């Protein structure tokens, strides 16, 4: 199924926007992007530093299988995004569980996964923040950007379209494959 693409100029949080859309009965699988995110969120209530020029998106879709283990989705999310951004770095990208991607032990991406229920239906929301063009400065966290790796400005729209295609494919594959087969397919591991 094709994802609806919603591009916004400014939001508090793309995940919060996804929740509002679901509660307004906009239930079609959707990818939301925003140029500015004022109150980006990370796991366990942490703040995501959202600097203009970087990528802020949320994807949401209904999960039909009530027995889904959402920890498995967290694994797939990390591998999918790692695969997409790997072409921007000649250096190895490590996954720091449960939700960070690191290059040289510096954070380049964070993923926030949330599950909500609306009208007895279950929805998965996947928030993705990628430092594409700017590295946030923080005393608590070392970070990097894809631009630092390539020495070129990164076009966020290209990455958004790649993510959209990968998640459209994932939704199709979920119906056909077991989790282990999906993981093998995404990671390339036998």
C-alpha positions in Angstrom: 0.0 0.0 0.0 1.3 3.5 -0.9 2.0 5.9 1.9 0.5 9.3 2.0 3.2 11.9 2.2 2.6 15.0 4.3 5.3 17.7 4.3 5.0 20.4 6.9 7.1 23.5 7.7 6.9 23.4 11.5 5.6 21.1 14.1 6.1 20.5 17.8 6.9 16.8 17.1 6.3 14.7 14.1 5.2 11.8 16.3 2.7 14.1 18.1 1.4 15.1 14.7 0.9 11.5 13.7 -1.1 10.8 16.9 -3.3 13.8 16.1 -3.9 12.6 12.5 -4.9 9.1 13.8 -7.3 10.6 16.3 -8.8 12.6 13.4 -9.5 9.3 11.7 -6.8 9.7 9.0 -5.8 6.1 9.2 -4.1 5.5 5.8 -0.3 4.7 6.2 1.4 8.0 6.3 4.9 9.6 6.3 5.0 13.1 7.9 8.1 15.3 7.5 8.8 18.7 8.8 11.5 21.3 8.2 11.3 22.4 11.8 10.5 20.4 14.9 10.2 22.5 18.1 9.8 19.7 20.7 11.3 16.6 19.2 11.1 13.6 21.5 13.4 10.7 22.2 12.9 7.5 24.2 12.2 7.6 27.9 11.1 11.3 27.7 14.5 12.5 26.4 14.6 15.5 24.1 15.7 15.2 20.5 17.7 18.2 19.4 16.1 19.2 16.2 18.3 21.6 14.2 17.1 23.2 11.0 18.6 21.4 8.0 18.3 17.9 9.5 15.6 15.3 8.8 12.6 14.8 11.0 9.9 12.3 10.0 7.3 10.0 11.4 5.7 7.1 9.8 2.5 5.5 11.0 0.4 2.5 9.9 -2.2 0.1 11.4 -0.8 -3.2 12.7 -3.4 -5.9 11.9 -1.7 -8.8 13.7 -2.5 -8.4 17.4 0.4 -10.8 18.4 3.1 -8.6 16.9 6.2 -8.1 19.1 7.1 -4.5 18.7 10.6 -5.1 19.9 11.0 -6.9 16.6 9.9 -3.8 14.7 12.5 -1.8 16.6 15.2 -4.2 15.2 13.8 -3.9 11.6 13.6 0.0 11.9 17.2 0.3 12.9 18.4 -2.0 10.1 16.2 -0.3 7.5 17.4 3.2 8.3 21.0 2.0 8.6 20.8 0.6 5.1 19.5 3.9 3.7 22.1 6.1 5.3 25.0 3.7 4.8 25.5 5.1 1.3 26.4 8.5 2.9 29.2 7.1 5.0 32.3 5.1 4.1 32.6 4.4 7.9 30.8 1.7 9.7 27.4 2.5 11.1 26.7 0.8 14.5 23.3 0.2 16.0 23.2 1.1 19.7 20.1 -0.6 21.0 17.3 0.1 21.1 17.2 3.1 18.9 20.4 4.9 17.9 22.7 4.8 14.9 26.3 5.8 15.5 29.2 6.6 13.3 32.6 6.6 15.1 30.6 6.4 18.4 28.8 9.6 17.5 25.0 9.7 17.2 23.8 10.3 13.7 20.2 9.0 14.0 17.6 8.4 16.7 14.4 6.3 16.3 11.4 6.6 18.6 8.8 3.9 18.2 5.3 4.3 19.8 2.2 2.2 19.8 -1.3 3.7 20.2 -4.8 2.3 20.1 -7.6 4.2 18.4 -11.1 2.7 18.0 -9.9 -0.8 18.9 -7.2 -0.6 16.2 -3.5 -0.7 16.9 -1.1 1.8 15.2 2.7 1.8 15.1 4.4 5.2 14.9 8.1 5.4 14.0 9.8 8.8 14.6 13.1 9.2 12.9 15.6 12.0 13.4 18.7 12.0 11.2 21.5 14.5 11.5 21.8 15.0 7.8 23.4 18.4 7.6 24.1 19.7 11.1 25.6 18.1 14.2 23.9 19.2 17.4 26.3 20.4 20.1 25.7 18.9 23.5 27.7 18.3 26.6 25.8 15.0 27.2 26.0 13.5 23.7 28.6 13.3 21.0 27.0 13.6 17.5 27.9 13.8 13.9 26.1 14.4 10.6 26.0 12.7 7.2 27.3 16.0 5.7 30.4 15.6 7.9 30.9 12.1 6.3 30.4 13.2 2.7 31.6 16.8 2.8 28.5 17.6 0.7 25.1 19.0 1.6 22.5 16.2 2.0 19.2 16.4 0.1 16.6 15.4 2.8 13.9 14.8 0.1 16.0 12.0 -1.4 16.2 10.3 1.9 12.5 10.8 2.7 11.6 9.2 -0.7 13.9 6.2 0.1 12.4 5.8 3.5 8.9 5.9 2.1 9.8 3.2 -0.5 11.4 1.0 2.1 8.4 1.1 4.5 5.9 0.6 1.7 7.9 -2.6 0.8 8.1 -3.6 4.5 4.3 -3.4 4.8 3.9 -5.7 1.8 6.6 -8.1 3.1 5.1 -8.3 6.6 2.1 -10.1 5.1 4.3 -12.7 3.3 7.3 -13.3 5.6 8.0 -14.3 9.2 9.9 -11.9 11.3 13.1 -13.9 11.0 12.8 -14.1 7.2 12.2 -10.3 7.1 15.2 -9.6 9.3 17.3 -11.8 7.1 16.0 -10.0 4.0 16.7 -6.6 5.4 20.0 -7.2 7.0 21.4 -9.5 4.3 22.5 -12.0 7.1 21.8 -15.7 6.4 
